[in-house]
Amino acid sequence: MNTTGDLWHHYGRVRATTDRTVPKTFRWTWNQDGGPGPEVLGPLTGRCVGELGAGTARHAAHLAVHHRPARVVAVDASPAQYAMATGLYGHLAPRLCTVLSDAVAHLHAMTHTYDVLYSVFGAVDFTEPRKLLPAAAAALRPGGRLVFSTRAHYPSGEHARDDVVPADIPARTPEGGAATMRRWVLKEHVWTRALEEAGFTEITIITPAAAGRGPRTAETLLASAVRRPRPPNSGRR
Ligand SMILES: C[S@@+](CC[C@H](N)C(=O)[O-])C[C@H]1O[C@@H](n2cnc3c(N)ncnc32)[C@H](O)[C@@H]1O
């Protein structure tokens, strides 16, 4: 969190007051209206699943109710998002567990724990990939899967970057003042290289089609990667 306060204070707040339901569907696209669903995560029954940057935890709540994971851990660094997630879905514990933490710090504390990690325009978009991706690899069991959806271009229309560099995007303080936050919007080949360097293999990146073309329509990249098994005779995880 920076000195301007919780820049996620406003996100999802209106919906949280009007819609307390567990979503019946799970989508990866920005509009939540098309493309593949949770099957991209692979088998979930009995698995330990973590969402990085879960916001109000609607996706995590869907998995907890409509699938049979051992546990879904919804991690978010924003006190406002954590409070909304806990207020909306705290009753789904212990299958759904909401955690207030920076994703990288959480992953470092959870070495070799998760079968599946995912992010829906979440922490992967807003965290230095050279920190977050290796931490995710270390928190996954060998063969575990990371899936994330991210923007294919900046909301301003600016192109995705050719290197692992962020841009400052506009944000709002809790009081409504102007602020900025860092967002990583990277080209496919840049994500692929960053994932390889972090210890992932079997990397696929697709651009799922959105159903509508409304004002919030934005192209999505959907990346899936498997944590490389530990090399034989290697002391490294
Ligand atoms: C655009 S919102 C998406 C929330 C949710 N995944 C959704 O689809 O509604 C991004 C979320 O990522 C969280 N986030 C960003 N960086 C994070 C980090 N390093 N650790 C944990 N959460 C983070 C923010 O607090 C925010 O709730």
The ligand as an ORCA input file, in Angstrom:
! r2SCAN-3c Opt
* xyz 0 1
  C      -8.748     -5.057    -11.027
  S      -8.905     -5.725     -9.403
  C      -9.458     -7.372     -9.800
  C     -10.151     -8.053     -8.656
  C     -10.793     -9.396     -8.969
  N      -9.809    -10.358     -9.442
  C     -11.900     -9.226     -9.976
  O     -11.822     -9.792    -11.063
  O     -12.871     -8.544     -9.641
  C      -7.192     -5.993     -8.922
  C      -7.044     -6.493     -7.514
  O      -5.691     -6.933     -7.335
  C      -5.280     -6.585     -6.038
  N      -3.804     -6.549     -6.013
  C      -2.986     -5.808     -6.796
  N      -1.709     -6.051     -6.495
  C      -1.707     -6.978     -5.501
  C      -0.700     -7.648     -4.773
  N       0.599     -7.430     -5.012
  N      -1.062     -8.528     -3.821
  C      -2.376     -8.776     -3.572
  N      -3.375     -8.164     -4.232
  C      -3.052     -7.288     -5.188
  C      -5.939     -5.246     -5.774
  O      -5.988     -4.945     -4.402
  C      -7.295     -5.449     -6.425
  O      -8.241     -5.926     -5.505
*
